[in-house]
């Protein structure tokens, strides 16, 4: 695992096939289940450029590496967002989990997380195992249709309601609405989010 202090170094490592790591409340647990986990993890916790929560001329800017607790406690955070954070997991998780990690966490679908060639992963050429699969232990998608794997992000709904955008940094920087992070079946979600802006 690498823990770069600068965004450029983090992006260089991620471009080489590494996976980003926020607060490690979900990714490390799920890594044990992945058929082909990324060979290297890059912690963004020390990347200072990704941590600030601040009011700017364009609105509120929230760093992707800011923790959920920092977001809830910051004086400029809108009440609706602070209230949403208060419902997430436990205080211990909120002290470690990051805004970016919450927005980009993997779907909770057991089949998707365990590498099945499912509808979410491949599109219409594959079935949704949550609908067709073994419902005794993993799902109860009664009368479901197609993909049942929605985002587990607690922040996404509130940020969509607040018309927030996300700045995504990679080989180029682009800004998309928060809703644009979540794509349809057969299409992966966007790459690492560097910050969200309201």
C-alpha positions in Angstrom: 0.0 0.0 0.0 1.1 3.5 -0.8 0.2 6.7 1.1 1.2 9.6 -1.1 1.0 13.2 0.3 0.5 14.8 -3.1 -2.3 14.4 -5.7 0.1 14.0 -8.6 1.8 11.1 -7.0 -1.5 9.5 -6.1 -2.8 9.9 -9.7 0.4 8.4 -11.1 0.0 5.3 -8.9 -3.7 4.9 -9.7 -2.9 5.1 -13.5 -0.7 2.1 -13.0 -3.6 -0.2 -12.0 -3.7 0.5 -8.3 -7.0 1.1 -6.5 -7.8 4.1 -4.3 -8.4 3.6 -0.6 -10.4 6.2 1.5 -11.1 5.4 5.1 -10.8 1.6 4.6 -14.1 0.9 6.2 -15.4 -1.1 3.3 -12.7 -1.7 0.7 -10.4 -3.8 2.8 -13.2 -6.1 3.8 -14.5 -6.5 0.3 -11.0 -7.0 -1.1 -11.0 -10.5 0.5 -13.9 -11.5 -1.7 -12.6 -10.1 -5.0 -11.5 -12.6 -7.6 -8.8 -10.3 -8.9 -8.1 -7.5 -6.4 -6.0 -4.6 -7.4 -2.3 -5.4 -6.8 -1.7 -2.1 -5.0 -3.8 0.2 -2.8 -3.3 3.9 -2.7 -4.5 5.7 0.5 -5.7 9.2 -0.2 -6.0 10.1 3.5 -2.8 12.1 3.5 -3.4 14.0 0.2 -4.0 17.4 1.7 -5.6 18.8 -1.5 -8.4 16.3 -1.1 -9.2 17.1 2.5 -10.6 20.7 2.8 -14.2 21.6 3.4 -14.6 25.3 2.5 -16.9 27.9 1.2 -15.7 29.3 -2.2 -17.1 31.8 -4.7 -18.6 28.8 -6.5 -20.3 27.3 -3.4 -19.3 24.7 -0.9 -16.3 22.6 -1.8 -15.9 19.2 0.0 -12.7 17.3 -0.4 -13.1 13.6 -1.3 -10.7 12.6 1.5 -12.6 14.5 4.2 -14.2 12.1 6.7 -17.9 11.9 7.2 -17.4 13.2 10.8 -15.5 16.2 9.6 -18.3 16.9 7.1 -21.0 16.6 9.7 -19.2 18.9 12.2 -18.1 21.6 9.8 -20.0 24.9 10.3 -20.6 25.5 6.5 -22.2 22.0 5.9 -25.9 22.3 5.0 -28.2 20.9 7.7 -29.6 18.3 5.3 -26.2 16.9 4.6 -25.1 16.9 8.3 -28.4 15.1 9.2 -27.7 12.4 6.5 -24.2 11.8 7.8 -25.6 11.3 11.3 -27.6 8.3 10.1 -24.5 6.5 8.6 -23.2 3.5 10.5 -21.5 4.3 13.8 -19.4 7.2 15.1 -16.3 5.0 14.7 -17.1 4.4 11.0 -17.9 8.1 10.4 -14.5 9.1 11.9 -12.7 7.0 9.3 -15.0 6.8 6.3 -14.5 9.4 3.6 -16.9 11.4 1.4 -15.3 10.0 -1.8 -15.4 6.5 -0.4 -19.1 6.8 0.5 -20.0 8.1 -2.9 -17.9 5.4 -4.8 -18.4 2.3 -2.7 -19.2 -0.9 -4.5 -22.8 -2.1 -4.9 -24.0 -4.3 -2.0 -25.2 -7.0 -4.4 -23.6 -10.3 -3.3 -23.5 -11.5 -6.9 -21.9 -8.3 -8.2 -19.3 -8.2 -5.4 -18.3 -11.8 -5.9 -17.5 -11.5 -9.6 -20.5 -13.0 -11.3 -20.9 -12.0 -14.9 -24.2 -10.3 -14.1 -26.4 -7.7 -15.7 -24.8 -4.8 -13.9 -21.3 -5.9 -15.0 -22.1 -6.9 -18.6 -25.4 -5.4 -19.6 -28.3 -7.1 -21.3 -26.2 -10.1 -22.4 -26.2 -11.4 -18.8 -28.9 -12.1 -16.3 -29.5 -10.4 -12.9 -28.8 -13.2 -10.4 -30.5 -11.2 -7.7 -33.7 -11.8 -9.7 -32.9 -15.3 -11.0 -30.5 -16.5 -8.4 -30.7 -18.2 -5.0 -32.9 -16.0 -2.9 -32.7 -18.1 0.2 -29.5 -16.5 1.4 -28.4 -13.5 -0.8 -31.5 -11.7 -2.1 -35.2 -11.3 -1.9 -35.9 -9.5 -5.2 -39.6 -10.6 -5.4 -41.0 -9.6 -8.7 -37.8 -7.8 -9.5 -36.7 -7.0 -13.0 -33.2 -6.6 -14.4 -30.5 -5.2 -12.2 -31.2 -4.7 -8.5 -27.8 -3.3 -7.6 -28.3 0.3 -6.7 -25.7 2.5 -5.1 -25.3 2.0 -1.3 -24.1 5.6 -0.9 -25.9 7.5 1.9 -24.6 10.9 0.7 -25.5 10.5 -3.0 -29.3 11.1 -2.6 -28.8 14.3 -0.6 -26.1 15.6 -2.9 -28.3 15.0 -5.9 -31.1 16.9 -4.2 -28.7 19.8 -3.5 -27.6 19.9 -7.2 -24.0 19.0 -6.3 -21.3 18.3 -8.8 -18.2 16.2 -8.6 -14.8 17.1 -9.9 -13.1 14.0 -11.3 -9.3 14.2 -11.7 -7.4 11.8 -13.9 -5.5 12.4 -17.2 -7.9 15.3 -17.5 -10.2 17.0 -15.0 -13.9 17.1 -15.5 -17.0 18.1 -13.6 -20.2 16.0 -13.6 -23.4 16.1 -11.6 -23.4 13.6 -8.7 -26.1 11.6 -10.4 -23.6 11.2 -13.3 -21.4 9.0 -11.0 -24.0 6.2 -11.2 -24.3 4.5 -14.5 -26.6 1.9 -16.0 -26.1 -1.9 -16.4 -22.9 -2.9 -18.2 -21.2 0.4 -17.6 -18.8 0.9 -14.7 -19.1 3.9 -12.4 -16.9 6.9 -12.9 -13.3 7.0 -11.8 -11.9 8.4 -8.6 -13.7 11.5 -7.4 -11.5 14.2 -6.2 -14.0 16.5 -4.7 -17.7 17.3 -4.6 -19.0 20.8 -4.9 -22.4 22.3 -4.1 
